[in-house]
Amino acid sequence: MFENSMWLIVVAGGPLLLAILIAYALLTWRHRGPAERRESDRATERLYREGKDRPGGGS
């Protein structure tokens, strides 16, 4: 009896859990707007410049 219920949990529960996790990820994932992308690019460039200014940093 335990084997049958365990099999049901694995076969039905696994895909159900996966579907819930995918739905959660899709609902919480958001797109960045143009202003956020520009700010992110500026910050990335600033970090690269700071790395090159340090001794032994950057090429």
Secondary structure, DSSP 8 states (H G I E B T S, - for coil): -HHHHHHHIIIIIHHHHHHHHHHHHHHH-----HHHHHHHHHHHHHHHHHHHHSTT---
